């Protein structure tokens, strides 16, 4: 099967974004960095693409210009093991201009949307319909998810 990976379109921040993301996740690295070739106008010599991996998963960051920007139609999900890990990623991603949203969603300072959720979300939010409704209702009141509060809502 051919390899697939997301390409993230930035105006000019592909390299700083890739460096930031790889600094957050274990087993991450920057790969090949390509530059706009001669004859590319005012972008000649500037970074075109940055190949990188987040915990072994491949990504490509592209400096494509201001024509397109991120929106919530695409987000990257981080499955975390506990509240401390959730808080670590949440705090890092909203720092320096990121924005909290609702239900575990946020935008980082580059405008990319993320979901920071417990890895056992299916266990917390599933089961009988009444439990699921209670967990969903609690989640709808939160920005950063509170795992203990979600579990308590499901058990009430």
N, C-alpha and C positions, 0 to 999 in steps of 0.2 A: 504494500500500500504506500502511496506517496506520503511524504512527511507534510504535515500541516502545522501552521503556527500563525499567531496574530501579527499583523503589521499595524503599528500605532502611528498615526499621522500627527506630527507636530509642525508648528510653524518653523521654529529655530531651536527648540529645546531637546532634540532627540538625545544628544550625548549627556547633558546634565540630568535628564530624566532617567536614562539607562543607568548612569552612575548612582543616582539616588536609589533606584529600585534594587540594584544589585547590592547596595550597602545594607539594605534592610533584611534580605532573605538569605538564609544559609545556602551553601552549595550553589552560589550564583556567581556569574562572571560576565565580563564584557568580551565579546568576540571581535569579529572584523568590523572595522570602521572604514567606510568608503567616503569619498569626497566628490563634489560636483566637478566634472571634467572641464578642461579648457573649452571655451565657447559657450559656457552656461550663463553668461550674463553676469549680473551682480552677485550671483551665488557661487561663481567659480572659486574652487579651492575650499569652500565651506563644507562642513559635514553634511553628507547626503543621507547615509544610513548607518545605524549602529545595530549589529547583531548582539544579542545578549541572552542569557539564561537566568531564570528565576527558579531556584531549587531544581535545576536540571531541565526545566521546560523552556523551549526556545521561543523567542520573541524577536521582532524587528522593529526598530524605531526609525521613522522616516522624517526628515525635514522637508516637507512638501510645500510649505508656504501657508499663508493665512486663509486659503479658500475653504478649508474644512476644519471644524473643531469637534471636540468630543461632546457627546451627550449621554444621557442615562440609558439609551437603547443598548449600549454595550458596557459591561462592567466586568471587572476581574474579582473573583470570589476568593477569599482567604479562609480556609477551614482551620480554626484554631483549637488547641486542646483544652484551654482553660481561660478564665477571666484575665489572668496576668498576661497571657499571650495576646488575647484580644485587645487589651489596653495598650500593649506595646505597639502593635501595628496601627491601631486607631490613632494614638497620639502622634506617632511618626508621620502618618499620612495626612493628618489635618494640620500639622505644624507649618509655619511659614506661608500661610495663605490658603491652606486647604479649607474645605467647608463641610461641616456636618450636615447630613440629611436625615431622613427618617428610616427606621426599621433596619439599622445596621449598615446603611449606605452612607458614603461620603465621596467627596471629590478631593483629590490631592491638589497641590499647588499648580500642577500642570493641566488641570481640568479633567483628568481621567477618573472615572467612577470606579469605586471599589465596594464590595460587600465583605464585611468582617463578621463571620458567623461561627458558632461552635461546630466542631466536626461531628458532634452527635446531634445535630439539629433534627434529623429525622426521628430520633428517639425522643427528644424533648417535645416535638410538635405533633407527633403522630399518636396513634392509638384510637380511642373512641372519639366520635365527633365533638362531644362536649369538652373533652380535654383539649383537642385541637383548637376549638373556638376560644377557650380561655387563654391559651398560649398566644394565639394570633391577636387577641384583644390586648394583651399585655405588650406584645411586640409593637403594636400600632401606636403606643404612647411613648416609645423610646426612640432616641437617636442612636447613641451607642448602646448596643445590647448589653443587658445585665443578665448573665446566664443564671445566677441563683434566683433572680426574680422571675425569669421565664419558667424555670423548673417549679418554683413555688406556685405560680399561677396554674400550671398544669396539674399540680397535686392538690389544689384547693377544692 
